[in-house]
Amino acid sequence: MGRTTPTVKQKIDSISNELSRMGELMNADEKNLFRQMLSLGRLHAPDINYSAVDTATGYLISIMFELFKIVRNGKSER
């Protein structure tokens, strides 16, 4: 029998695809930044998986955490 429960990575991809529709409405510069921001959420997929945190919540926390690290380190780009 096949797998019927989506993996965390599949859920993150689905959330990212859904949010990327919002990015399509932005101008070119913002669109690129938005895409980069969404990619930050994928960095902690294993952590989200093993923590049993809701995938959408974990994805958004991952983005915020990575942005916090960028701000704390004084970097303008990743």
C-alpha atoms as a printed R data frame, in Angstrom:
   type eleno elety resid chain resno      x      y      z
1  ATOM     1    CA   MET     A     1  0.000  0.000  0.000
2  ATOM     2    CA   GLY     A     2  1.145  3.517 -0.715
3  ATOM     3    CA   ARG     A     3  1.797  6.279  1.722
4  ATOM     4    CA   THR     A     4 -1.350  8.295  2.384
5  ATOM     5    CA   THR     A     5  0.028 10.767  4.934
6  ATOM     6    CA   PRO     A     6  2.065 13.589  3.384
7  ATOM     7    CA   THR     A     7  5.579 14.074  4.719
8  ATOM     8    CA   VAL     A     8  6.637 17.288  6.426
9  ATOM     9    CA   LYS     A     9  8.611 18.230  3.318
10 ATOM    10    CA   GLN     A    10  5.522 17.734  1.149
11 ATOM    11    CA   LYS     A    11  3.441 19.844  3.548
12 ATOM    12    CA   ILE     A    12  6.090 22.591  3.534
13 ATOM    13    CA   ASP     A    13  6.174 22.533 -0.270
14 ATOM    14    CA   SER     A    14  2.395 22.859 -0.321
15 ATOM    15    CA   ILE     A    15  2.432 25.796  2.117
16 ATOM    16    CA   SER     A    16  5.238 27.468  0.176
17 ATOM    17    CA   ASN     A    17  3.393 27.043 -3.125
18 ATOM    18    CA   GLU     A    18  0.243 28.495 -1.628
19 ATOM    19    CA   LEU     A    19  2.105 31.498 -0.211
20 ATOM    20    CA   SER     A    20  4.055 32.020 -3.430
21 ATOM    21    CA   ARG     A    21  0.796 33.025 -5.114
22 ATOM    22    CA   MET     A    22  0.893 36.104 -2.892
23 ATOM    23    CA   GLY     A    23  4.434 36.809 -4.081
24 ATOM    24    CA   GLU     A    24  3.290 36.773 -7.693
25 ATOM    25    CA   LEU     A    25  1.347 39.974 -7.004
26 ATOM    26    CA   MET     A    26  4.476 41.840 -5.909
27 ATOM    27    CA   ASN     A    27  6.885 43.856 -8.016
28 ATOM    28    CA   ALA     A    28 10.029 42.141 -9.303
29 ATOM    29    CA   ASP     A    29 12.327 43.160 -6.428
30 ATOM    30    CA   GLU     A    30  9.820 42.207 -3.751
31 ATOM    31    CA   LYS     A    31  9.020 38.964 -5.555
32 ATOM    32    CA   ASN     A    32 12.672 37.879 -5.339
33 ATOM    33    CA   LEU     A    33 12.912 38.807 -1.646
34 ATOM    34    CA   PHE     A    34  9.659 36.999 -0.929
35 ATOM    35    CA   ARG     A    35 10.942 33.866 -2.662
36 ATOM    36    CA   GLN     A    36 14.154 34.021 -0.628
37 ATOM    37    CA   MET     A    37 12.177 34.445  2.575
38 ATOM    38    CA   LEU     A    38  9.989 31.425  1.821
39 ATOM    39    CA   SER     A    39 13.077 29.314  1.186
40 ATOM    40    CA   LEU     A    40 14.238 30.011  4.756
41 ATOM    41    CA   GLY     A    41 11.321 27.957  6.041
42 ATOM    42    CA   ARG     A    42 12.731 24.806  4.487
43 ATOM    43    CA   LEU     A    43 15.985 24.984  6.449
44 ATOM    44    CA   HIS     A    44 14.470 23.460  9.562
45 ATOM    45    CA   ALA     A    45 12.222 20.799  8.014
46 ATOM    46    CA   PRO     A    46 13.950 17.968  9.935
47 ATOM    47    CA   ASP     A    47 13.501 19.894 13.192
48 ATOM    48    CA   ILE     A    48  9.818 20.414 12.432
49 ATOM    49    CA   ASN     A    49  9.430 16.731 11.628
50 ATOM    50    CA   TYR     A    50 11.043 15.437 14.813
51 ATOM    51    CA   SER     A    51  9.459 18.016 17.123
52 ATOM    52    CA   ALA     A    52  5.898 17.073 16.145
53 ATOM    53    CA   VAL     A    53  5.050 20.790 15.899
54 ATOM    54    CA   ASP     A    54  2.276 21.649 13.471
55 ATOM    55    CA   THR     A    55  3.968 21.930 10.070
56 ATOM    56    CA   ALA     A    56  2.551 25.353  9.159
57 ATOM    57    CA   THR     A    57  3.526 26.771 12.549
58 ATOM    58    CA   GLY     A    58  6.991 25.230 12.356
59 ATOM    59    CA   TYR     A    59  7.473 26.583  8.833
60 ATOM    60    CA   LEU     A    60  6.612 30.141  9.887
61 ATOM    61    CA   ILE     A    61  8.711 29.896 13.066
62 ATOM    62    CA   SER     A    62 11.612 28.659 10.938
63 ATOM    63    CA   ILE     A    63 11.314 31.727  8.684
64 ATOM    64    CA   MET     A    64 11.150 34.042 11.687
65 ATOM    65    CA   PHE     A    65 14.109 32.330 13.352
66 ATOM    66    CA   GLU     A    66 16.292 32.637 10.251
67 ATOM    67    CA   LEU     A    67 15.284 36.285  9.802
68 ATOM    68    CA   PHE     A    68 16.103 36.917 13.470
69 ATOM    69    CA   LYS     A    69 19.559 35.416 12.947
70 ATOM    70    CA   ILE     A    70 20.106 37.651  9.902
71 ATOM    71    CA   VAL     A    71 19.055 40.768 11.825
72 ATOM    72    CA   ARG     A    72 21.109 39.826 14.878
73 ATOM    73    CA   ASN     A    73 24.200 39.245 12.761
74 ATOM    74    CA   GLY     A    74 23.675 42.526 10.885
75 ATOM    75    CA   LYS     A    75 23.502 40.855  7.491
76 ATOM    76    CA   SER     A    76 21.346 42.367  4.783
77 ATOM    77    CA   GLU     A    77 21.242 39.239  2.619
78 ATOM    78    CA   ARG     A    78 21.540 35.526  3.124
